[in-house]
């Protein structure tokens, strides 16, 4: 596998002024054939999936099939796959032995007794195994969503030489809403019922007016992340805040 040596400072400074589609176009060329994306097929997922489909409908789309999804999520997934012509959606599942061990230790509802372990077995470990086959992976997380996500850089490098791209880092929920409307993309069927962020059904609740958009995830618990965006350690030197310099001299070629 080709080892990439990238100037993250220069690239991130330039990316701050580019549209998500331009960032993705750069990434698909830079990591040609060695980039995948993750999608929860939840609210707003249609934005990144649509953008990706216009650039490369064959891009691997990794979906964490935990076995606990709402039926509406699985139906929405199938409808977007057909609508966008995505041809390489890959379901990632827990290792049978790990799942069996989890249920033996915590019962048939491990999400109630130990949600972190449940997420580790059903999400973190399957994703970790999958992304080892790629040089880069792309997700639709945004800085506006949580305090942890406020500090993400558009391009980050993790230990082991894996790059993570967040093209929608600067998107707001309003930006996402308008993108879906502009392109006639249907919203997740549970969105109108107050589910602004949707994961597994046992750990997702509708939110109240004025609540944080992810407050319905693991409601009543301190947990805010399933772990797939926090399990990898950033490569030393990768924690700096995004640069705000003008892009005329530093934007990457697109």
Secondary structure, 3 states (H helix, E strand, C coil): CCCCCCCHHHHHHHHCCCCHHHHHHHHHHHCCCCEEEECCCCCCHHHHHHHHHHHHCCCEEEEECCCCECHHHHHHHHHHHHHHCCCCEEEECCCHHHHHHHHHHHCCCHHHHCHHHHHHHHHHHHHHHHHCCCCEEECCCCCCCCCHHHHCCCEEEECCCEEEECCCCCCCHHHHHHHHHHCCCCCCCCHHHCCCCCCEHHHECCCCCCCCCCCCECCCCCCCCCCCCCCCCECCCCCCCCCCCCCCCCCCCC
